[in-house]
Amino acid sequence: MEDENVYSVEKIMDTRKFKGKKQYLIKWDGYSDEHNTWEYAKDIFCKDLIDEFESRCEKELEAKKVLQTQITSSPIKEKARPRRSASSSISEASKMDENVVNKKKKSSKDEGITTRIITNKWDDKVKRIACVHRNLSTSELEVEIEFTDDSVSIVPIEHAHLHCPLWLLKYYEDNICFSEADE
């Protein structure tokens, strides 16, 4: 007889610290993404998948560092134009929007206070928010967004607040964890 509480892990999707302890976002074998759950490392009995995930994360982090170093150290050619991808055009659009969105109020009392207008302009383009994480180098929160054209973009959380707040709220609702108070 098989234990009904034992499930097979298909893939480890993400990691986070929760109350000072490491958790992994688990994709369960035979279940859709909506059934993914956060589990503590001690409760996952597949060390090989954890090691594979950690190795992949280290490689991605190294690749980002190398790319960032190359970008900052290489001079920009005046006539060269970068190719546009869906995620870069969204980033450019959001930069342009910041200029429009950060308008100052005109009353003398409120001088210096900026107003941000929520646009919801990405709502029809977003497939899901994959994760919210802290950037290791800047300590700023970032949102990994999957778009309907299967592109993925990592944007500052402020952009998600302005352009897809309902998706961000849905992500928070789906991933909220309540703890029982010890009595």
C-alpha positions in Angstrom: 0.0 0.0 0.0 1.4 3.4 -1.0 1.4 6.4 1.3 -1.1 9.0 0.0 1.0 11.9 1.3 4.1 11.2 -0.8 4.3 13.0 -4.1 6.9 12.9 -6.8 8.8 16.1 -7.6 9.1 16.9 -11.3 11.2 20.0 -11.1 12.4 22.7 -8.7 11.3 26.1 -10.1 12.5 28.7 -7.6 13.9 29.4 -4.1 13.3 31.9 -1.4 13.9 32.5 2.3 10.8 32.3 4.5 11.2 33.1 8.2 14.9 32.6 7.9 14.7 29.1 6.3 15.2 28.1 2.7 12.2 27.0 0.7 11.9 25.7 -2.9 9.0 26.2 -5.3 8.1 22.6 -6.3 6.5 21.5 -9.6 4.8 18.3 -8.7 4.9 15.4 -11.2 1.5 14.9 -12.9 0.1 18.3 -11.6 -0.3 21.6 -13.4 1.6 24.8 -12.4 -1.3 26.0 -10.3 -0.5 23.2 -7.9 3.1 24.2 -7.4 3.9 24.7 -3.7 6.7 26.2 -1.5 8.4 23.5 0.6 11.2 23.7 3.1 14.4 22.0 2.0 14.2 19.5 4.8 10.9 18.2 3.5 12.2 17.5 0.0 13.7 14.1 -0.4 15.4 14.5 -3.8 18.8 16.0 -3.1 19.9 15.5 -6.8 17.1 17.9 -8.0 18.1 20.4 -5.3 21.8 20.2 -6.3 20.9 20.5 -10.0 18.7 23.6 -9.3 21.4 25.2 -7.1 24.0 24.6 -9.8 21.7 26.0 -12.5 21.1 29.2 -10.3 24.9 29.6 -9.8 25.5 29.4 -13.5 22.8 31.9 -14.3 24.1 34.3 -11.7 27.6 34.0 -13.1 26.3 34.6 -16.6 24.5 37.7 -15.5 27.6 39.0 -13.8 29.7 38.4 -16.9 27.1 40.0 -19.1 26.8 43.0 -16.8 30.6 43.4 -16.7 30.7 43.2 -20.5 27.9 45.8 -20.9 29.5 48.3 -18.5 33.1 47.8 -19.8 32.4 48.0 -23.5 32.0 51.4 -25.2 28.7 52.0 -27.0 29.0 52.6 -30.8 27.1 55.6 -32.0 25.6 54.0 -35.1 24.9 50.6 -33.7 21.2 49.9 -33.0 20.3 47.0 -30.7 17.7 44.5 -31.9 14.4 44.9 -30.2 12.7 42.0 -28.4 9.3 41.9 -26.8 10.8 42.2 -23.3 13.1 45.1 -24.3 10.3 47.0 -26.0 8.3 46.7 -22.8 11.2 47.9 -20.8 11.6 50.9 -23.1 7.9 51.6 -23.0 8.0 51.5 -19.2 10.9 53.9 -19.2 9.0 56.3 -21.4 6.0 55.9 -19.2 7.9 56.9 -16.1 8.6 60.3 -17.6 4.8 60.7 -18.2 3.7 59.0 -15.0 5.9 60.9 -12.6 4.1 64.2 -13.0 4.3 66.7 -10.2 1.2 68.1 -8.6 0.8 71.8 -9.4 -0.5 73.1 -6.1 2.0 75.0 -4.1 1.3 72.9 -0.9 2.1 69.7 -2.6 5.2 70.9 -4.5 7.7 68.1 -4.9 5.2 65.2 -4.4 5.0 62.9 -7.4 1.9 61.2 -8.5 1.9 57.7 -10.1 -0.9 56.7 -12.3 -1.7 53.0 -12.5 -2.1 52.1 -16.1 -2.8 48.3 -16.1 -1.4 48.4 -19.7 0.3 45.0 -19.5 -2.7 43.1 -18.2 -3.6 41.6 -21.6 0.1 40.8 -22.4 0.9 39.0 -19.1 0.6 35.2 -18.9 1.6 35.0 -15.3 4.0 36.3 -12.7 6.6 33.6 -12.1 8.2 35.0 -9.0 9.1 38.0 -7.0 12.7 38.0 -5.7 15.3 40.3 -4.3 18.2 41.3 -6.6 21.4 40.1 -4.8 23.5 43.0 -6.0 21.0 45.9 -5.5 18.7 44.4 -2.8 15.8 45.7 -4.8 12.7 43.6 -5.4 12.2 42.4 -8.9 9.3 40.6 -10.7 9.8 37.8 -13.2 6.9 38.1 -15.7 6.0 35.6 -18.3 4.2 37.2 -21.3 1.7 35.6 -23.6 4.3 35.6 -26.4 6.3 33.2 -24.2 9.0 35.9 -23.5 10.2 36.4 -20.0 11.2 39.7 -18.5 12.6 40.7 -15.1 11.4 44.2 -14.1 11.6 46.3 -10.9 8.6 45.8 -8.7 7.6 49.4 -9.2 6.9 48.7 -12.9 4.7 45.7 -11.9 2.8 48.0 -9.5 2.1 50.4 -12.3 1.5 48.2 -15.3 0.1 44.9 -14.0 -1.0 45.4 -10.4 -3.8 42.8 -10.6 -1.4 40.1 -11.8 0.9 41.0 -8.9 -2.0 40.8 -6.5 -3.0 37.4 -7.9 0.6 36.2 -7.4 0.6 37.4 -3.8 -2.8 35.7 -3.2 -1.7 32.4 -4.7 1.6 32.4 -2.7 0.5 33.7 0.7 1.4 31.5 3.7 -0.2 31.8 7.1 1.5 30.4 10.1 -0.2 29.1 13.2 0.7 30.9 16.4 2.2 28.5 18.9 0.0 28.5 22.0 
